[in-house]
Amino acid sequence: MIKANSWRDCIRCTVVRNYKRKTNKQCWTDENMRLAIEEWKKGSAGYRQIGEQFNVPWSTLRDRIKNNNKIITGAMKGFVGGFRKVFTNEQEQNCVRTSFAWKKFFLD
């Protein structure tokens, strides 16, 4: 039995060294999605058949075609769920400067 002297030692004992991914979410490529959309536009098959053919989720394919799930690029690439930025960098910096100005005004 390993005796832990602190909470850090407990964490070190439980670290997973060989992580294996349990899901295959977002394992498709943009190229496969683009080809699947082109194939759908030809009218050769439905969402499910094309999704299986190009190894992309049929529901994502459907959403991309209906423009509900726009194609993302740049910093948002690979982003799944969680929080998204509301303000631009300029707006955020302006908010920070204003907050510090109010802090100096009221607290100093």
LINSUL-V710283 format. One record per backbone hydrogen bond with DSSP energy under -1.0 kcal/mol. CO is the residue of the C=O (numbers start at 1). NH is the residue of the N-H. If there is no record, write none. Layout:
co=CO nh=NH
co=CO nh=NH
//
This chain:
co=6 nh=10
co=7 nh=11
co=8 nh=12
co=9 nh=13
co=24 nh=27
co=29 nh=33
co=30 nh=34
co=31 nh=35
co=32 nh=36
co=33 nh=37
co=34 nh=38
co=35 nh=39
co=36 nh=40
co=37 nh=41
co=38 nh=42
co=39 nh=44
co=40 nh=43
co=46 nh=50
co=47 nh=51
co=48 nh=52
co=49 nh=53
co=50 nh=54
co=51 nh=56
co=57 nh=61
co=58 nh=62
co=59 nh=63
co=60 nh=64
co=61 nh=65
co=62 nh=66
co=63 nh=68
co=63 nh=69
co=73 nh=76
co=74 nh=77
co=76 nh=79
co=88 nh=92
co=89 nh=93
co=90 nh=94
co=91 nh=95
co=92 nh=96
co=93 nh=97
co=94 nh=98
co=95 nh=99
co=96 nh=100
co=97 nh=101
co=98 nh=102
co=99 nh=103
co=100 nh=104
co=101 nh=105
co=102 nh=106
co=103 nh=107
co=104 nh=108
//
